[in-house]
């Protein structure tokens, strides 16, 4: 028995000594260095590898590419040649091609033409033509600018028809592969060379003053182009809002439908809906503005091409392309991206501009960045289409090319959303090293999330990166969080 106690006591002494030695050594070696490589590149790779090996990515595909632009060195590569859906990362390609081919100072022209510009006693004889060129940011105030020019010229009467001319671009209202049931959402606005107010109307509903009365509706802009079927009811203030506002999109009608209940004292309910036939919509609003400005047109509103001999009465020029591109990327505007693609087609291969012509020019441009057209497949300019497939290598080559092209690099980088500051990443990476520094374009479809752009490191290097993720079920939030983690690690990186 004594021998057993002695052996036990001896073992306890050994355990105590070993524990003391190990804990003493642990105090000498900093904890954060234990088991981690000292090479900063290896450290970054290890973090990202660990992230992509998590259960979150068991069924999800991811392609990641990171390069140093100042050192011309690759830092990380994971499935960078894997073809994935880029979603709105497609806009990186379209806007880069637009800046390079059209140039940053390019402007869209919206014209008022007539069979004759001669004004006799305030009358223009013949037709008035409203001709668009694909300006994606044309608004009602711009149409008023054209009317003001007519008024300065003394015009108060046009004897012919108002002809809406959208012949500069083709008449296809959607991109290839767009979902038929995306209507009437504003992100799927229909396409036309004559575009107005994003080819949408804003609908605002407010509760009435009495329970069971119909809700009050306001349509902006105020136009007879759309009609309303208002079956929305003001409910008791204790009720939960069930109000639904839509458009009869399945029958291609510009009829706004309002159903169910908005409680008394509830805040205004607002939504934005796309409309059918933007060309006719623009012409209708323009005719209503003419009437409001006491300018009479004897004829009807028609669609058609203006004759080559038509003379110019008034011109509205858009903001320069650099501003159009900035709006496109900051808010991820699908309509702008598609019209830019068709405009590239018109510029390089003549009217009418088409997506097919634009994509031919885009492929030639991407070839100059080092990407073979056999390494990707794209069919639209915005990334709405499910047919688009691309890889991280193509995007990073593009980002590298644009960074090094000083003629457009400033405009391109300025167009990208800034983490924690603006655009589609305004609320991401807040309070981190990446906030205010990382510039990147997002991409989102159901089951798809992407983030690609630039970020400066702690020692003045600039990294170009592309992160593409797809084939997940449910919320994209954890995948965006994973992208944000990679973004922060890149911003913290130093050689």
N, C-alpha and C positions, 0 to 999 in steps of 0.2 A: 504494500500500500504506500509506503514511504517513497519507494522508487517511482511509482506512478505519479505522486505529487511532485517529485523532483523533476521528472520529465515534463510535466505540464508547466511547472514554473519556468523551466529552461526555454520552452517553446514561447511562452508569453514574453520573456525577455528578448528573444530573437525578433518577434513581431514588432515590439516596441522600438527596437533599434532600427529595424528596416523602415518602419513608418517615419521615424525621426529623420533618417537620411533622405528619404524620398521627398518629404515636405520641405526640407531645407534646400534641396536642389531645385524644387519647384519655385521657391522664392527667388532664386538667382536668375532663372530663365523667364522672360516675360510671357504671360499666359497666351497672348494673341499670336505668338510666334510658334507655339508648340504645334507640330504637325503640319505647318503651313510653309510653302516654298517662299524663299526670300525674293525671287524674281517677280516684279510687279505684273508682268504679262501672264506668267503662270498663275499668279494669284487671281487675276481677273478671269482667266479661263476656268479655273477651278470653281469659282463662285457660279458662273453661268452654267457650267456642266452640272453642278449640283442642283441648280434650279430646274434645269430641263430634265433631270433624272427623277424629279419628284412625281408622286402619283397624279398630279394635275395634268401631266403630259403623257399619261399612259396610253390614251387613245387619241391624243391630239398631235397633229403634225406641226413642226416648227422649223423654220429656216432662219438662221441668224448669220450676219456678216458684219464685221467691224474692221475698219482699216484706219491707220494713221495717215492723214493727208500731208502733214509736214515732214514726216519721216518716210513716207511712201512704203509703209510696212503693214502687213496684215496682222491683226491682233487676235481675232477670233473667227472661227468658221464652223458652223454646224448646219449641215444639209443646205449649204448655200446654193446648190444647183438644183434643189428640189422645186418643181413647179407647183405653185400655190396660188390661190386667188388673192389678188392684192387689195380688193375692195377699193377704197378711195385713194390708196397709194398710187393708183393709176393716174391721178391728177398730177403727181410729180413728173411723169413723163410728158403729159399733154402740155402743162404750163411751161416746162423747159423747152419743148419744141416750139411753142408759140413765141416765147421771148427770143429764141435764136433765129427763127425763120421770119417772123413778122417784125421783130425788133421792139424794144421797150416803148418807143414813142408812137407806135402805130395807133390810129384811132378808127373807130367805126363811124360811118356817116349815115344818118337818116335824112332822106331828102323829100322835099315837096316839089313835084314837077307838074308841068302843065303843058297842054298842047301848044299854048302860046303864052309868053310872059307879058304880053302887052296888056295893060290895064286901061280900059276905057270906061270913064265914069264909075270907077270902083268895081267894075265887072271884069272877070276873067272868063272868056268864052271857051267852052270845051271842058274836058275832064281835068280833075285834080288827082295826082298820083302820090300816094304815100309809100315811099320805097325804103325798105330796110336792108341792112347789110349784115345783120347778125349781132347787133349790140345787145349783150346779155343784161346790161344794167339800165336800159331805157325805162323811165318812169313817167307818170302823167305830167309832171312838171316840165319834162323835156318836150313833150308834145305841145305844151303851152308856149314854150320857147319858139317853136315853129309857127304857131298861130300869131305870136307877137310880131314875128317878122312879116307875116301877111298884113297885119294891121298897119305896120309902119309903111308898107307899100301901098296902103290905101284900099286894100281888097275887102269888099263886103259881100260879094256875090260871085258864085261859080255856077255857070249854067249847066255843066255836065254832071257826070257821076264822080263819086269818090272811089278810086281804084286802089285796093290794097295790094302792093307789089312785094311779094316775098320770094321772088325768083332768084335772088342771089345765092340761096341755099336750096337743097332739095326739100321735098314736102314730107319726108318721113318724120312722124311726130315722136318716135322713140328710138333709143339705141338698140342694136341687135342684142337679143338675149334678155331684154328687160322683161320683168314679170308683168303679165296682163293685169293682175289684181293689185299693182302698186297704186293705181288710181284710187281715190282722188288726193293722195298725199302730196304735199308740196315738193318733196324731194324728187318726185317723178314728174315734174312739170313738162308739158309737151313742148316740142322744139319747132321753131320757125325763125326765118330771117327777120320777121316783124314780131318782136317780143316786147311785152310791156308788163311792168310790175311783177317780174318773175313768172309771168303767165299764170298768176294766181289771183284770188280775191281773199281778203280778210273778212271773217265773219265774227261779229261780236254780239253776244246775247246777254241781256240783262233781265232780271226778274221785273215783273210788273208791280204796280203798287198794291194790287189786290190778289188774294189767293184765287186760283182757278182761271185767272186771266191769262191770255197768251203772253209769252215772253216777248220782250222788245228786241228787235233785230236791227243791226246796222251792217251794211255791206260797204267795204272800201276796196276800190273806188266805187262811188255811187254810179251805177250804170244799169241800163236796161238790158245789157247783154245776158245777165243772169236773172232768173226768177226765183221765187221762194214759195215753198210749201211749209208754212209754219204751224206745226202741231205741238209746239213746246208749251208747257203749262207751268205757271208759277205755283209752287207748292208751299206747304207749311214750312215755317222756318226750322222746325225740328227734323225735317226730312233730309236725307242725303241726296245730293245731286245725281240724277241719272240721265241728264240731258245728252242727246246725241245729235251732232250736226255732220251732215255728209252731202254728197252730190249724187245725182242719178247717173253714176259713171258706167254702170253695166249696160245702160241704153244710150250711152254717149250724149246725155242731155246736160245742159247747163242750168239745172234746176237744183237749188239748195233745199235740202230737207232737214227739218228740225222736229225732233221727237222727244217725248218723255218730260221729265220734271227738273226745273231749276228752283231751289227753295227761295222763299222771300228773304230779302236782305243778304243773299249770297253775292259774292264778288262776281264781276263780269266773267263770262265764259268766252274764251277767244280761240279761234282755230283758223288755219290757212288751208285753202283747198285749190287744187289746180283746176284749170278750165279746158274745155274742148275748143279746138281751132283758134290758136293764139293770133293768127293773122286777122281773122274777122273780129276778134276781141279788141285788138289794137285799133283797127279802123273804126269800130263802133264807139269806143271811148273818144277817139279823135273827133268823130262827127258830133258827139255830144258837147265836146269842148268848143267846137266851132259855133254851134248853136248858142252856147252860153256867152260867147264873145260876139254875138250878133253878126256872124258870117253865114250866109245862106248858101246851101247847095241844092240845086233843083233836082238832081238825079238820085240814084240809089247807091248803096254801098255794094261794091263788087270786088271780086278777087281777080287779079290778072297781072300781066307784065306791062310796064310802061314802054312806049315806043322809043326807039333809039333817037328819034328827033325831038323828044320831049325836052323842054327847057326848064332850068332850075329856078324855082321861086324862093326857096328857103333851105337852109342846111343846119342840122344839129350834129355837132361832133361830140363823141363820147370822151370820157376821161382817157388818158393814155393807157396803153396796154399794161404797163407796170401796175397800175391801180386795179385793172380788171383781174390780173393774175393774183394780186394780193387778196382781193375779195374771194377769188375762187379757192385759194388754199386755206385762208384763215377760217372761213366758215364751211369749207368743203361743199361748194356750190356745184351741184351736178349740171344744172342748166348751162352755166357759164362754161364748164369744161367741154360739154358737147358742142356748143356753138363755137368755141375756140378750135376744136378739131375740124369742124366743117369749114371754118374760115381759113385754116391752114390749107385745106383741100382746094378752096376757091383761089387762094393766093398762088399756089404752086401749079395748079392744073386747070384753072379757069372755072367760070360759073357753069352750072350751079355747084356750089361747094357741097361735098358729101363726106360722110365718115370714111368711106372707102378711099377717096382721094387723100383725105387727111392722114389716114393710117399708112398709106404708101410713103408720104413725106416723113411721118414719124419713124418708120422703120429705117429709112435712109439716115435720119438724124441719129438714131440709136446705134447704127453701124459705126458712125464716127466716134461714138463713145466707147467702142470696143465690143459691142454685143451683136452676135449673129442673130438674124431674124429667126433662125431655126431653134433658138434657145428659149423662146417665149411665144405666146399666142394671145393677141388682144383684139377686141372688136369694137370697143367704144372708147370715149375719152374720159369718162368719169369714174369707171369702176363699178357702176351699178350692175353690169352684166355678170352673170355667173359663168359666162364662157371665157372670161379673161383668166389666163394663167401666166405667171411670171416667177422669177426666182430672185433671191436676195443679191446674187451676183450682178444681175442686170441693173438693179436699183442702185447699188453702191457704185458701179461704174458710171452711171448717170450722175450721181451726186458728186463724184470725184471730178468729172468733166465740167460740170457747172461751176464748181468751186474754183477751178483753175481758169475759167473763161472770164477774164476781167470785164469784158464788154456787157455781160449780163449777170455776173455773180452777185453783185450787190442787190439787184432787183429780185433775184431768185431767193436769196437767203432772207431778204426782208419780207417776202410773201409767206414764209412758213410760220405757223403758230409757235408761240414761246411758252415753255412750261411755266405754269403758275401765273401767267400774265394775260394771255389773250387767246382767241381762237378756240379750236376744239380741244386744246390741252390747258385751258385756263385754270381748271381745278385739279390738275394733276401735278404730282411731285412738289406740292406746296411744302415750304419749310425745309427743303433739302438743298444740297449743293447744286442740283440741276435747275432749280427755280431761277428764272430770268436768264438762263444761259442756253439750255437745250432748245433747239429749234427743230421741229419735226412735223410731218404730215401723218395724220391718223387714217385708219381705214376700218370701216365697220359694216359688216353684213351679218345676217344670222349665221352663227357658227364660224365667223371669220373676224379676226382682229389683227391689225398691223400698225406698226409705227416705224417710220424711217426718216432720217435727217442728219443733223450735225450736233456735236456738243464739244465745247472746249474743255481741256483737261486742266489739272491744277498747275501744270508747268507750261501752259501756253500752246500746247499741241491742239490740233483740231481733229476729231474723229468723225468719220462718216459711217453710218450704220443703217442696217435694215433688219427689222424683226417682223417676220410673217408667221401667223398662227392660224390654223383652221381645223375643222372637224371636231368641234366641241359642242356639247349640249348645254343649254341653259345660259345663264348670265355670262357676259364677257368680262365682268368685273375682275375676277381673279387673274385673267390673262393680261388685262391692262395693268394690274398691279405687278405682275411678273415683268412686263415691259418697263414699267417705271423703275423697278429695282435695278434692271440692267442699265437704264438711263442714269440713275444715281451713281452706280458703280463706275460708269464711264466718266462722269463729271468729277468724281473723286480721284480718278486715276492720275498717277504721276510716275515718270520714269525713274 
